[in-house]
Amino acid sequence: MCGRIDLHTPPSRLARLLHAELAAGLDPEGTPRWNLPPTEGVLALVAGRRPDAPARVLASFRWGLVPWWAKDPAVGNRMINARAESLATRPAYREAFVERRCLVVADGFYEWEAPEPGGPRRRLPHYYRRADGAPLVFAGLWDRWKDRERRPEEGAVLRSCTIVTTDAGPDVAPVHDRMPVIIETDRIDEWLDPEGKDTGALARLLVPSPAGTLVSHRVDVAVNDVRNDGPELVEALPG
């Protein structure tokens, strides 16, 4: 799974690196977060929907997918990740897989390994980033939920997203059995293409990353507490 990310690069720089434009109202500088949990705002790439729109737009979404038909937005708290194997069949994801794909952007992410038998019971966090230093772009789905009891000017529309996961590749497998699906630069447009409806072809993109895509190191257990935030959280433990 993927349940915590590092997102500290300003949106304006991420947009340049990913050849995207910022969504209207998105702060170009943003607020750096080194320990960003679900239910808070993340950044994601989406395809422009109008003929005059840019091909890629970087926008803000709440992490935890709330399907448009949900009665309560709290369901999103349980849908921070979507298993690649069930996108085409699970009702919460089936329509979004065809119609509303995105790419969640991050500088890095955390995974936790189980403690050694007989040792301290605290989970042991590891930090992962791309070996080439580029931003991570995770396959994702998004949706738009409307609160019918509120007027539009009162913030009735909630845009939310989920990160797609798959079996762990060799860089992650020693720590965890799942990992976020990383989409490489040359496949970004294929994943985002609003005309791409062939779920079989799209599913072939949802594979573990090959060895050497990621580098990682152990970090302090301070990251276990979402109240902690700061660049020291991604620093490697000494020794």
C-alpha positions in Angstrom: 0.0 0.0 0.0 1.0 3.7 0.0 -0.2 5.6 3.0 2.2 8.5 3.4 4.0 10.7 1.0 6.6 13.4 0.9 5.6 16.4 -1.3 7.9 19.4 -0.7 8.8 20.6 -4.2 6.8 23.8 -5.1 3.9 23.2 -7.6 5.4 25.6 -10.0 8.6 23.6 -10.3 6.7 20.3 -10.5 4.6 21.7 -13.3 7.7 22.7 -15.3 9.3 19.3 -14.8 6.1 17.5 -15.9 5.3 19.9 -18.8 2.0 20.9 -17.2 0.1 24.0 -16.3 -1.2 24.9 -12.8 -4.9 24.7 -12.2 -6.6 27.9 -11.5 -6.2 29.0 -7.9 -3.4 26.6 -7.1 -0.6 28.3 -5.1 2.6 28.2 -7.2 4.7 27.9 -4.1 2.5 25.5 -2.1 3.2 24.4 1.4 6.0 21.8 1.8 5.0 18.6 3.4 7.4 15.8 4.3 4.8 13.6 6.0 1.5 14.0 4.1 -1.2 11.6 5.2 -4.5 10.5 3.6 -7.6 12.8 3.7 -5.4 15.9 3.1 -4.6 17.7 -0.2 -2.2 16.1 -2.7 -1.3 17.2 -6.3 -2.2 15.2 -9.3 -1.9 15.6 -13.1 -5.0 15.4 -15.2 -5.7 15.8 -18.9 -7.3 19.0 -20.1 -10.9 18.2 -21.1 -11.6 21.1 -23.5 -10.1 21.6 -27.0 -8.5 24.9 -25.8 -7.2 23.4 -22.5 -3.6 22.5 -21.9 -2.7 18.8 -22.4 -1.7 18.4 -18.7 -3.0 20.3 -15.7 -1.6 20.0 -12.1 -4.4 20.3 -9.6 -5.2 19.7 -6.0 -7.3 16.7 -4.8 -8.2 15.2 -1.4 -6.4 11.9 -0.9 -9.1 9.2 -0.5 -11.5 8.6 -3.4 -15.1 9.6 -2.8 -17.2 8.2 -5.7 -19.7 10.6 -7.2 -22.6 8.4 -6.0 -21.4 8.1 -2.4 -23.9 9.2 0.3 -21.1 10.3 2.7 -17.6 11.6 1.8 -16.2 9.6 4.8 -16.1 6.6 2.5 -13.0 8.1 1.0 -11.1 7.5 4.2 -11.1 3.8 3.3 -10.1 4.3 -0.4 -6.7 5.8 -0.3 -5.3 3.0 -2.4 -6.9 1.0 -5.2 -5.6 -2.4 -6.1 -4.7 -2.6 -9.8 -6.2 -6.1 -10.0 -9.7 -4.9 -9.2 -10.0 -1.5 -11.0 -12.1 -2.9 -13.8 -14.5 -4.8 -11.5 -14.9 -2.9 -8.2 -17.9 -0.5 -8.4 -16.0 2.3 -6.6 -13.3 2.3 -9.3 -14.8 0.8 -12.4 -16.1 4.0 -13.9 -13.2 6.2 -12.9 -10.8 3.7 -14.4 -12.4 4.4 -17.8 -13.2 8.1 -17.5 -11.2 9.8 -14.7 -7.5 8.8 -14.5 -4.9 10.9 -12.9 -1.2 10.8 -11.8 -0.5 11.6 -8.2 2.8 13.5 -7.8 5.2 13.1 -5.0 8.9 13.6 -4.1 8.9 10.3 -2.2 6.9 7.9 -0.1 7.2 5.8 3.0 6.7 2.1 3.6 6.9 0.2 6.9 8.4 -3.2 7.6 7.2 -5.4 10.3 9.3 -5.4 13.5 11.7 -8.3 14.2 10.2 -11.0 16.4 10.9 -10.3 20.0 12.1 -6.8 19.3 10.4 -3.4 19.7 6.8 -3.4 18.3 7.1 -0.1 16.5 6.9 -0.2 12.8 10.1 0.6 11.0 9.8 3.2 8.3 11.7 3.4 5.0 11.8 6.3 2.7 11.7 5.8 -1.1 12.4 8.2 -4.0 13.4 7.9 -7.6 17.0 7.0 -8.3 17.2 9.6 -11.0 15.9 12.4 -8.8 12.8 13.0 -10.9 9.4 13.4 -9.3 7.4 10.3 -8.7 4.1 10.0 -10.7 1.7 7.3 -9.4 -1.2 5.9 -11.4 -4.4 7.2 -9.8 -8.1 7.7 -10.2 -10.1 10.8 -9.3 -13.8 11.7 -8.9 -16.0 14.7 -8.2 -18.5 14.5 -5.3 -21.3 17.0 -4.8 -22.8 17.8 -1.4 -26.5 18.3 -2.4 -27.2 20.1 0.8 -24.8 23.0 0.1 -24.7 25.6 -2.5 -21.7 25.7 -5.0 -20.3 28.8 -3.5 -20.2 27.1 -0.1 -17.7 24.5 -1.3 -20.2 21.8 -2.2 -17.9 20.1 -4.8 -15.1 17.8 -3.4 -12.4 16.5 -5.8 -10.7 13.4 -4.5 -8.2 10.8 -5.7 -6.7 7.4 -4.9 -3.3 5.9 -5.7 -3.2 2.6 -7.6 -1.0 -0.2 -6.1 0.4 -3.4 -7.4 2.7 -6.2 -6.3 6.0 -4.9 -5.0 8.9 -4.7 -7.3 12.5 -5.7 -6.3 13.2 -2.3 -4.8 10.3 -2.5 -2.3 9.7 -6.2 -1.8 12.2 -6.6 1.0 10.0 -4.3 3.1 6.5 -4.6 1.8 4.5 -6.8 -0.6 2.7 -3.9 -2.3 3.9 -0.6 -3.9 2.3 2.3 -5.8 2.3 2.0 -9.6 4.9 4.3 -11.0 4.2 5.6 -14.5 7.3 6.4 -16.5 7.6 9.7 -18.5 6.9 8.1 -21.9 3.6 6.6 -20.7 2.1 9.6 -19.0 0.0 10.7 -21.9 -1.2 7.1 -22.5 -2.5 6.9 -18.9 -4.1 10.4 -19.0 -5.6 10.2 -22.5 -9.3 10.9 -22.0 -10.0 9.0 -25.2 -8.2 5.9 -23.9 -11.0 3.5 -23.0 -9.3 0.1 -23.5 -9.0 -1.1 -20.0 -7.0 -4.1 -21.1 -4.3 -1.9 -22.6 -4.4 0.4 -19.5 -4.0 -2.5 -17.2 -0.7 -3.4 -18.9 0.7 -0.2 -17.5 0.0 -1.3 -13.9 3.0 -3.3 -13.2 5.8 -3.3 -10.6 8.8 -1.0 -11.3 12.0 -2.7 -12.4 15.0 -2.9 -10.1 16.9 0.3 -9.8 13.9 2.6 -10.3 13.9 3.6 -6.6 16.4 4.1 -3.9 15.6 3.9 -0.2 16.9 4.2 3.4 15.6 3.7 6.9 14.3 6.8 8.6 13.4 7.8 12.1 10.2 6.5 13.7 9.2 10.1 14.2 7.5 9.8 10.8 5.0 7.3 12.3 3.2 10.2 13.9 1.4 12.4 11.3 1.8 15.4 13.6 5.5 15.4 12.9 6.6 17.2 9.7 9.9 18.6 8.4 12.8 17.8 6.2 14.6 15.8 8.9 12.0 13.1 8.5 13.4 12.0 5.1 17.0 11.9 6.4 18.7 8.5 6.6 19.4 7.0 10.0 23.1 7.1 10.8 25.1 3.9 10.6 
